[in-house]
Amino acid sequence: MNEINLQKAMRIYYFLLKEGELTFDNNKELYLDYSDSEVRDILEILAKESNVLIEKYNQVVYLIPNEDNDVLGIKDMDLQKVLSYDARKIDFYLSQYIIIVIITVFYSGKGSFVKSRDFIRVGELEEIITSRLEYANSKKDIESEQQEAAFNITGMYEHWSALQIDEEGKRKTKYGYIRSVCTFLAKHGLLIFDTVEEDIRPSAKFTNFMTYNFLDNSRLEIIEEILG
């Protein structure tokens, strides 16, 4: 193993840990170093040992924690506390559900045209979430379906229905949930959330993940099953 290439790989790895992505614009030298096959081989070893993926999508190199990565990944507790530090398990489930709806809103296309729209506002997203929860909860076989999907649809529907639409300064409202989840996703570089206009847009990073990594056939089947 070439020591110079090892140093290059370590520099790229450290940069990705700090920044999350590497492009020609944010570090030209490291980006060109990544084109060396031996450097990529070393990075693959580092990635495997630290339970992450290092992948290049659409001219951007990303560091992606594996789903079971308990150091770099998003922990259940992080998502559960999106609303507040006294959040319950139902808050976690509802936050997950909102994320799934956001994915389907922006990425319901197929193939290379997976992205289906450019933006949505909080009010419209609330209407979609409400209508889908109402429909899912009204299904005759909801008990068996939610057990199979491992999602407590009935509990989420009842909790969501009891919430007010919005109230100034209050986070546990329907709009409050959506704002909190969008702020959380924006913090991780996945959404662009204009808190003044209440305008939600997917980032280039989110689109790249959905197009090249996340939306494989098995995940699409699970998402479609959950949303019914």
C-alpha positions as CSV (number, residue, x, y, z in Angstrom):
1,M,0.0,0.0,0.0
2,N,1.5,3.3,-1.1
3,E,2.0,5.6,1.9
4,I,1.1,8.7,-0.1
5,N,-2.1,7.2,-1.3
6,L,-2.9,6.2,2.3
7,Q,-2.5,9.8,3.4
8,K,-4.7,11.0,0.5
9,A,-7.4,8.5,1.5
10,M,-7.2,9.5,5.2
11,R,-7.5,13.2,4.2
12,I,-10.6,12.5,2.0
13,Y,-12.1,10.4,4.8
14,Y,-11.6,13.1,7.4
15,F,-13.0,15.7,5.1
16,L,-16.1,13.6,4.5
17,L,-16.6,13.1,8.2
18,K,-16.5,16.9,8.7
19,E,-18.4,18.0,5.6
20,G,-20.5,15.0,4.5
21,E,-19.7,15.4,0.9
22,L,-16.8,16.2,-1.5
23,T,-17.1,18.1,-4.7
24,F,-14.8,19.7,-7.2
25,D,-15.8,23.1,-5.8
26,N,-15.5,22.5,-2.1
27,N,-12.0,20.8,-2.4
28,K,-10.5,20.4,-5.8
29,E,-7.3,18.7,-4.6
30,L,-9.1,15.9,-2.7
31,Y,-11.7,15.5,-5.4
32,L,-9.0,14.8,-8.0
33,D,-7.2,12.5,-5.5
34,Y,-10.4,10.4,-5.3
35,S,-10.1,9.5,-9.0
36,D,-7.1,7.3,-8.1
37,S,-8.2,3.7,-7.9
38,E,-5.8,2.8,-5.1
39,V,-7.1,5.7,-3.0
40,R,-10.6,4.5,-3.6
41,D,-9.6,1.0,-2.6
42,I,-8.2,2.3,0.7
43,L,-11.4,4.3,1.3
44,E,-13.4,1.2,0.7
45,I,-11.5,-0.5,3.5
46,L,-12.0,2.5,5.9
47,A,-15.7,2.6,5.0
48,K,-16.2,-1.1,5.7
49,E,-14.4,-1.0,9.0
50,S,-16.4,2.1,10.2
51,N,-19.8,0.8,8.9
52,V,-20.4,3.5,6.3
53,L,-20.6,3.7,2.5
54,I,-18.5,6.1,0.5
55,E,-20.1,6.6,-2.9
56,K,-20.0,9.0,-5.8
57,Y,-23.3,10.1,-7.2
58,N,-23.8,12.8,-9.9
59,Q,-20.2,14.1,-9.5
60,V,-20.5,14.3,-5.7
61,V,-18.7,12.0,-3.2
62,Y,-20.8,11.2,-0.1
63,L,-20.2,9.5,3.2
64,I,-23.4,7.6,4.0
65,P,-23.7,5.9,7.4
66,N,-25.3,2.4,7.2
67,E,-28.7,2.0,8.8
68,D,-27.3,0.2,11.8
69,N,-24.4,2.6,12.4
70,D,-24.8,3.7,16.0
71,V,-22.0,6.3,15.9
72,L,-22.6,8.3,12.7
73,G,-26.1,7.4,11.8
74,I,-29.4,9.0,12.8
75,K,-30.5,7.3,16.0
76,D,-34.1,6.6,16.9
77,M,-33.8,8.9,19.9
78,D,-32.7,11.8,17.7
79,L,-35.8,11.5,15.7
80,Q,-38.0,10.8,18.7
81,K,-36.9,14.1,20.2
82,V,-37.5,16.2,17.1
83,L,-40.5,17.8,18.8
84,S,-39.3,18.0,22.4
85,Y,-37.3,16.2,25.1
86,D,-40.4,14.7,26.6
87,A,-41.4,13.1,23.2
88,R,-43.0,9.7,23.3
89,K,-42.8,6.7,21.0
90,I,-45.8,7.8,19.1
91,D,-44.0,11.1,18.2
92,F,-41.2,8.9,16.8
93,Y,-43.6,6.9,14.7
94,L,-45.4,10.0,13.4
95,S,-42.1,11.7,12.6
96,Q,-41.1,8.6,10.6
97,Y,-44.4,8.7,8.8
98,I,-44.0,12.3,7.8
99,I,-40.6,11.6,6.4
100,I,-42.0,8.8,4.3
101,V,-44.8,11.1,3.0
102,I,-42.1,13.7,2.1
103,I,-40.2,11.1,0.2
104,T,-43.3,10.0,-1.8
105,V,-44.3,13.6,-2.5
106,F,-40.9,14.5,-4.0
107,Y,-39.9,11.2,-5.4
108,S,-42.8,9.3,-6.9
109,G,-41.3,9.2,-10.4
110,K,-39.6,6.2,-12.0
111,G,-36.1,5.5,-13.3
112,S,-33.9,8.5,-13.9
113,F,-36.9,10.8,-13.4
114,V,-37.6,9.8,-9.8
115,K,-38.0,13.4,-8.7
116,S,-41.6,14.3,-9.3
117,R,-41.9,17.9,-8.0
118,D,-39.7,20.8,-6.8
119,F,-41.4,22.2,-3.7
120,I,-44.4,21.9,-1.4
121,R,-45.7,24.2,1.4
122,V,-46.4,23.1,4.9
123,G,-50.2,23.6,4.5
124,E,-50.4,21.3,1.5
125,L,-48.2,18.7,3.1
126,E,-50.5,18.7,6.2
127,E,-53.5,18.0,3.9
128,I,-51.7,15.1,2.3
129,I,-50.6,13.5,5.6
130,T,-54.2,13.9,7.0
131,S,-55.9,12.4,4.0
132,R,-53.5,9.4,3.8
133,L,-53.8,8.7,7.5
134,E,-57.6,8.9,7.3
135,Y,-57.6,6.5,4.3
136,A,-55.2,4.0,5.9
137,N,-57.1,3.9,9.2
138,S,-60.4,3.4,7.4
139,K,-59.2,0.1,5.7
140,K,-61.0,-3.0,7.0
141,D,-57.9,-5.0,7.3
142,I,-55.8,-2.2,9.0
143,E,-54.9,-4.4,12.0
144,S,-53.2,-7.1,9.9
145,E,-51.6,-4.6,7.5
146,Q,-50.0,-2.4,10.2
147,Q,-48.6,-5.5,11.9
148,E,-47.1,-6.6,8.6
149,A,-45.7,-3.1,7.9
150,A,-44.5,-2.7,11.6
151,F,-46.2,0.7,11.7
152,N,-48.9,1.7,14.2
153,I,-51.2,3.5,11.8
154,T,-54.2,3.5,14.1
155,G,-52.2,5.1,17.0
156,M,-50.7,7.7,14.6
157,Y,-54.1,8.5,13.2
158,E,-55.7,9.0,16.6
159,H,-52.8,11.1,17.8
160,W,-52.7,13.2,14.6
161,S,-56.4,13.8,14.6
162,A,-56.4,15.1,18.2
163,L,-53.8,17.8,17.3
164,Q,-54.8,21.4,16.4
165,I,-53.8,22.5,12.9
166,D,-51.5,25.3,14.3
167,E,-51.0,27.6,17.2
168,E,-48.4,30.3,17.5
169,G,-45.5,29.2,19.8
170,K,-46.8,25.7,20.1
171,R,-44.8,22.8,18.6
172,K,-47.2,19.9,19.2
173,T,-49.6,20.9,16.4
174,K,-50.0,19.4,13.0
175,Y,-48.0,22.2,11.4
176,G,-45.6,22.0,14.4
177,Y,-44.8,18.4,13.7
178,I,-44.1,19.1,10.0
179,R,-41.9,22.1,10.8
180,S,-39.9,20.2,13.3
181,V,-39.3,17.2,10.9
182,C,-38.4,19.6,8.1
183,T,-36.0,21.4,10.3
184,F,-34.5,18.1,11.3
185,L,-34.0,17.0,7.7
186,A,-32.6,20.4,6.8
187,K,-30.1,20.1,9.5
188,H,-28.9,16.9,7.8
189,G,-28.7,18.6,4.4
190,L,-31.7,16.8,2.9
191,L,-34.2,19.6,2.7
192,I,-34.1,23.3,2.1
193,F,-36.8,24.7,4.4
194,D,-37.8,28.4,4.2
195,T,-39.3,29.0,7.7
196,V,-40.8,32.4,6.6
197,E,-42.6,31.2,3.4
198,E,-43.1,27.7,4.8
199,D,-41.6,26.4,1.6
200,I,-40.1,22.9,1.5
201,R,-37.6,21.9,-1.2
202,P,-35.5,18.8,-1.6
203,S,-31.7,19.4,-1.6
204,A,-29.4,18.0,-4.4
205,K,-28.0,15.6,-1.8
206,F,-31.5,14.2,-1.0
207,T,-32.2,13.8,-4.8
208,N,-29.0,12.0,-5.4
209,F,-29.6,9.7,-2.5
210,M,-33.1,8.9,-3.7
211,T,-32.1,8.5,-7.3
212,Y,-28.9,6.4,-6.9
213,N,-29.1,4.7,-3.5
214,F,-32.3,4.6,-1.6
215,L,-35.2,3.9,-3.9
216,D,-34.6,0.3,-4.9
217,N,-37.4,-2.0,-5.5
218,S,-37.6,-3.5,-2.0
219,R,-37.8,-0.1,-0.4
220,L,-40.4,1.1,-2.8
221,E,-42.6,-1.9,-2.0
222,I,-42.3,-1.2,1.7
223,I,-43.2,2.5,1.3
224,E,-46.1,1.7,-1.0
225,E,-47.4,-0.9,1.5
226,I,-47.2,1.6,4.4
227,L,-49.0,4.3,2.6
228,G,-51.6,1.9,1.1
